[in-house]
Amino acid sequence: MRLLLALLLSITAFVGFDAAPAAPAERRKVIIDQDAFENPNLQCILMLLQDPSVEVLGITTVSGDGWAPEETAETLRMLELVQRTDIPVAQGAIYPLVNTQARNKLREASYSPMPYKGAWMESWPSYNTLKRRQTHAPDVIPPMAEGMPATKPDPRSAAQFMIDMTRKYPGQITILAMGPLTNLALAQRLDDGFAGRVKELMTEGGVMLPPEIDKPLDQFAEQAAYAPRMSINHFWDPEATRIVFTSPWPQLTLVTNDASRQNIADGPLFAKATASGRPVAHYLSMIAEPGYPLWDETAVSVWLDPSIVTRQTQLAMDVDLMPGASYGALLTWAPGKGPHLGERDVRVVLGVDDARVRTKFVDLLKR
């Protein structure tokens, strides 16, 4: 009898142990550093908010495609409408470290107009085929169709917010920087241990593969075709780009526009993503505009699932700071073969599985 009782107790203990719920996997921590202007720059944020394996510690804004004050307001309003006001938003740099609109105009006067220059655009030329917001001064926040936000941004600057978070979670945070790199450069100069505490920095921009220049070009392809190494995320603030590309990140990845420029967000893609009518899908239906390549959405997808990458390489990388036609252009060498002036090897993503990017976009945003 005692032997039977002991056997029953041991079986019960074993079954109880086996049936105990597994500890939940720790979510991947991320800070989104973004020029959050118009729908393409907001959709990638929504993807990260919707992934249950991701903990978004905060969103930091930086001027680039638009001006940071307007981007901050738009991001805050987006979070209200998708019921995620728990996410802090810290406004970052309005202006580049050195570059200015006046300097850019002088450059254009000498070396021809640039097809696209983000917040410095003074009007939308005839080659633009998409509905774009009217250009305005940096401190203007024009009325938004979705309404103005009631919530306020975090009182810290974007740079200080990132410094504080990396001190709190050293070695645990990925920063996804999908706009100009001014905030990151400021954080590194304020705290020279900042880059070393980041788990990974993933950035977006630039064209490495020769585009086809003998075919009709839309407003996005024109810049890449005639000046392939010139990307707004780099030429907006070349000095910041230099600081970032020469800082000691444990891992630095650049997802190029080569990986996304042929993958266009179209009506059928948005129809699938908005069909559920849930808060995020409903917000997407308010802002979505077909015709943009899935630039930042591709970068987010690469971070969420690295297996979608089909083509990548390693390059030593820096940026041209010499005044002239190539000011702000990316410079590249074979790994370890640069001039050894602080440039570092960068993982460069050149191609992805486009269909899987589209599937991930729909799966996350329809939830």
HELIX and SHEET records of a PDB file:
HELIX    1   1 ARG A    2  ALA A   19  1                                  18    
HELIX    2   2 GLU A   38  GLN A   50  1                                  13    
HELIX    3   3 ALA A   68  LEU A   81  1                                  14    
HELIX    4   4 GLN A  101  TYR A  111  1                                  11    
HELIX    5   5 GLY A  118  TRP A  120  5                                   3    
HELIX    6   6 ALA A  158  LYS A  168  1                                  11    
HELIX    7   7 THR A  182  LEU A  190  1                                   9    
HELIX    8   8 PHE A  194  ARG A  197  1                                   4    
HELIX    9   9 GLN A  219  TYR A  226  1                                   8    
HELIX   10  10 ILE A  232  PHE A  235  1                                   4    
HELIX   11  11 PRO A  238  PHE A  245  1                                   8    
HELIX   12  12 ASN A  257  ALA A  259  5                                   3    
HELIX   13  13 GLY A  267  THR A  274  1                                   8    
HELIX   14  14 PRO A  279  ILE A  287  1                                   9    
HELIX   15  15 TRP A  295  LEU A  304  1                                  10    
HELIX   16  16 PRO A  306  ILE A  308  5                                   3    
HELIX   17  17 ASP A  354  LEU A  365  1                                  12    
SHEET    1   A 9 VAL A  89  GLN A  91  0                                        
SHEET    2   A 9 VAL A  54  THR A  61  1                                        
SHEET    3   A 9 ARG A  28  GLN A  34  1                                        
SHEET    4   A 9 ILE A 173  ALA A 177  1                                        
SHEET    5   A 9 GLU A 200  GLU A 204  1                                        
SHEET    6   A 9 LEU A 252  VAL A 255  1                                        
SHEET    7   A 9 ARG A 344  VAL A 352  1                                        
SHEET    8   A 9 VAL A 309  VAL A 319 -1                                        
SHEET    9   A 9 LEU A 330  TRP A 333 -1                                        
END                                                                             
